Amino acid sequence: MLLTIDVGNTQTVVGLYSRGFASAATAETGLLNHWRFSTEAKRTADEYAVLIRSLFQSAGHPFEVDGIAICAGVPRVLASLREMVQNNLGNEPIVIEPGVRTGMAILYDNPKEVGADRIANAVAAFDLYGGPTVVVDFGTGNNFDVISASGDFLGGAIAPGIEISLDALFDRAAALRAVELVAPRSVIGKSTVESLQSGAIFGFAGQVDGMVNRFREELGLCTVVATGGLAPLIAPVSATIEHVEPFLTLHGLRIVFDRNQER
């Protein structure tokens, strides 16, 4: 089995795959289980071992794997995970970082600046849909990643994420309170709650559509893939999102893992 770990600034997603499905038709092919929990930079290696072991046990899996692939945007968590793997699993993890084979050229002014999750998403999207492709990742920030027809990472855009944008609004506006993120009855809200929901859902869908249309002016026709926790909420009201892949990053991790076994 292959353990994949995607460490984001807000949440961490763990996936357990059967081996031998790297060239899968979907990101979910071979996915035995997945879990999502909050990212805590203060967790120690031992605490991560207890947490992941308990997740495995609750799903009926032994705490044993053939390989581990990690992408992490939080260095302190990455260090703890490396220690956890070394002490408990006895495997050397494949970490998306400089020097690791991804099979994708990074056409950034400084390739080292590109987040590991963005690379994993781009690798997975090109594997599943070819190119040119735009990946929209709804996370702490809304990441737009652009892949060329030949499979090169061209760059993209980064905007504030939905939840942190709303948190900032609630912090600054005393009369507004947190609301459930669901689609309102109509775009024209009939209450403060519905107005906030409309602004969040339809407003960010408009951001996505506007950015994609600008990308298309440079790329021509392209496939648009959404991922991240809030992708299923925004995709139905977006005019440009064509596919939703909740496990896109995990799929990219297993592809990168396999490419580094060929060495």
URWO-V842702 format. One record per helix or strand of 3 or more residues. SS is the DSSP state (~ for helix, > for strand). FROM is the first residue (numbers start at 0). TO is the last residue. If there is no record, write none. Layout:
ss | from | to
SS | FROM | TO
SS | FROM | TO
This chain:
ss | from | to
> | 1 | 6
> | 10 | 16
> | 30 | 37
~ | 44 | 57
> | 66 | 71
~ | 74 | 87
~ | 110 | 112
~ | 115 | 128
> | 132 | 137
> | 140 | 146
> | 152 | 159
~ | 161 | 171
~ | 191 | 218
> | 222 | 227
~ | 230 | 234
~ | 247 | 260
